[in-house]
Every structure is written in structure tokens, then in C-alpha cells.
Amino acid sequence: MLSNVGKQLFFPKGLLTQGAEAKEKAHRFNATIGMASEKGKPMHLPSIMAPLKGLGAEEALTYAPSFGLMALRQAWREAIYKKNKSLKGREISLPIVTNALTHGLSVVSDMWVDPGDVIVLPDKMWGNYNMIFSVRRGAVIVTYPLFDGQGKFNLRGFEARIRSEAEGRKKIIVLLNFPNNPTGYAPTPGEADKIADILTRTAQTGTGVLAVTDDAYFGLFYDEDVLAESVFSRLCGRDPGLLAVKVDGVTKEDYVWGLRVGFVTYGASIQGDPKAVYDALERKTGGGVRGSISSVSHLSQELVLKSMQSGAYAEEKKGKFHIMKARALEVKKALSNPKYASKWEAYPFNSGYFACLKLKTVQAESLRVHLLDRYGVGVISLGRADLRIAFSCLEKEDIPEFFDIVYQGIRELEA
Ligand SMILES: Cc1ncc(COP(=O)(O)O)c(C=O)c1O
């Protein structure tokens, strides 16, 4: 299923291997790598290190490997197993560190997408997929309606789309983004099982399936009945013709949007020892990183690693989760107000950063501009009638007022 680029990708040995070898053995002079040192330490400007209390220059300023820091890769793999209990007993690759999710998706796109390849996405999706898969790599994006009209994931529509696209094709690419941007929907365990069954059946009929999970908003699951795992865990080890690729990162999960640390991890069904296959996939992916950004910020990786290793990490995350959940529940409460029913219908949401409204009486873009100009309230308009609300940026106590302003804005536009 590799693209032509993916077939050619490799992890170059020359310079990097020589440098690594010298790091171990060159006890006298090491004149291999393109960095600079002074008195046995990385050369640095004190003004750069001054704000970085607690970190040495060797942790902050030196190059990290193209694959990412080994300790971080191992910690993230462990975390994936911990957060996805049903992965237990199934072997996944070591994650490759990328410059957050966008870059991870771009590397996946380089490695697996050829011009004309089909990529199946829901009709409600993050707009940047178009740039990453279609504009950059020439993929053909085909969509299915995300919801069935009854507040549930549209399994029928999904299956129909997968079936029709798989017919006569050697491979299809499916991108699953849960919690979904823009709607904030994640599937129930039953829905996730059925999604995995549909993709497994497709692989069994001879069409290779590359299933990419974009888990940007992973972990922010608010309802009791939502699957509190990635669909990745349902896809690993199912069929040799089905390769699951997990793209995730700390961007949204750990509230470090600008640090730019993400991961690409593979879950395959391999007869025998999977090590050789994972090693090859990791090397190709590492080559993709090497050829695009060379390596991810060492400083960022070190900060993430130190946070994950700190004894307070789990508690800190739990604290922020509860704040986000309280906001989500406040949004649900506000949306249940019957006076809003004539103005909009909320798409189902149970997770993530967003809620999304389908407007009934006015155009989304007109409303967006009106709310901004009249009330200083910013929202995102998507298409003709959809309004995306990042409740992640609203304090809980402001949420009722926020929706009242949206309502008022609609009434003014109607008048
Ligand atoms: C679904 C989805 N995937 C990926 C990203 C990009 O994440 P990153 O900032 O880590 O590149 C976003 C950001 O908005 C997103 O909504």
C-alpha cells in the first residue's frame, strides 16, 4: 500500500550513523556533527538558556534524533497501551516523533498516498486534510455523511462508501478522526466495533485498507456511553490487509499547542515476529521526518518527556479534563433550552474541544460576521449553515450568556 515515495523512503545511514558511532567511541576529538561545542558542553548564548531554568544546554539545544528521543518514544508507547486497555497483548510499533499532528499526517500522506488514491472522510472534517492529502499529494477525497439523522454515527453510509470505493481498487485509505473536528463526536464501543468490522471485511475481500486515526483530541471523552479509547485499538491485528496508523500528540491532549510534538504509530496484523516489519516502517517514517524537517525540537520533546515523567502528570491532566468536561456539560445544558430549537439544531457531541450548530434560519457566515461586529464574539462558520463553537475557550460561567448572544444575533439577522 506504500506510495511511490513510501517505497523509496529509507533512513539514511552515512552521516548520522558515523556521528552516532563517534559519540560512543570518539573519546579524544569528535569532529563529526554540525553542532558546536565549548569546554565539553554545547556552545550556547547565555541569554537563550537564561529562561530555561532546570534544563542543560545538552537537553535543550542539541539535535534530537530524526526518530525522536528514544525515552519519549518509549514513554508514549507505554501511554498508548495505558490509555487503550484493549490493545493489551497486541504488538504496535514504536512511535516516531513528528512536528505535531499536521506534520505526522503529512509524513503519512507522503508515505502512503499517490496521486489519484482515494481517501474516505466524513462530510464534517478538519479543513486542513484537503491541503495535506489532496493539494500536496493529489488524493481524491470522497465523503460520507457523518451522522445518520438520529444522532448516531452513520454506519450504513460509511459502509456503503467504503464498499463502493473499494470495488475494483487495490487499496483505499480511510481517515477516522474521533473526537471529531468540528462536531465533537466520538463513537460508542458498538459503533467502533462495527467500523472495525467493516474495514476488516473490506481487507478480507482483497482491497488493502490503510486506516489512519487522527486522535488529536484523544482522551476528552465526556459521556458515559462513548468509547474511551482510540478506534486504533479496534483495528490493530485484525487482518494482514488492514494497516492501522495512529497519528496523535500532545498538542490538544496536554494543552501544548505550540510545542509541536506528535507521533505516528503503526498497528499491523503480522504473522510471526512483527519486529522486522515495524522496524522497516519506522525507518521509512523516520526518513520522511529526516527529509522534511530533519528532526523535532529537542527542547519541546524534553519538556513533554519531563512532564510525562513527573509524578504530578496524571493528576494535572485529570484536573484539566474536569474543567473541559464541566464546560461540555454546560454547553449541553444550554443547548437543551427549548427557545433555541427554532434557530438551530446541535450536531451530536460527546467529546473533544468543539460543538457545532446547524443553523435553521440564517447563513453561518453572515451570523459569524454579525456576532463579531456587534458583540465581539468569535465563532467559525463552516459551509452554508454550520457554526463551530470552541467551548474549550469559554469559561463555564460564560456559556449561557454566549448562547444567548448567538440567539440574539440570529433574531437580529432575521429581522
Ligand atoms: C482533527 C485535527 N487534527 C490535527 C490537528 C492539528 O494538530 P497539530 O497542531 O498538532 O498539528 C488539528 C488542529 O486543529 C485537528 O483539529
The ligand as a Gaussian input file, in Angstrom:
#p B3LYP/6-31G(d) Opt

LIG

0 1
 C       -8.571000      16.955000      13.723000
 C       -7.271000      17.659000      13.841000
 N       -6.153000      17.037000      13.507000
 C       -4.966000      17.644000      13.592000
 C       -4.863000      18.947000      14.026000
 C       -3.513000      19.604000      14.045000
 O       -2.825000      19.409000      15.195000
 P       -1.349000      19.963000      15.404000
 O       -1.494000      21.360000      15.895000
 O       -0.777000      19.018000      16.393000
 O       -0.644000      19.919000      14.100000
 C       -5.998000      19.643000      14.395000
 C       -5.874000      21.044000      14.845000
 O       -6.743000      21.842000      14.842000
 C       -7.241000      18.986000      14.293000
 O       -8.379000      19.617000      14.617000

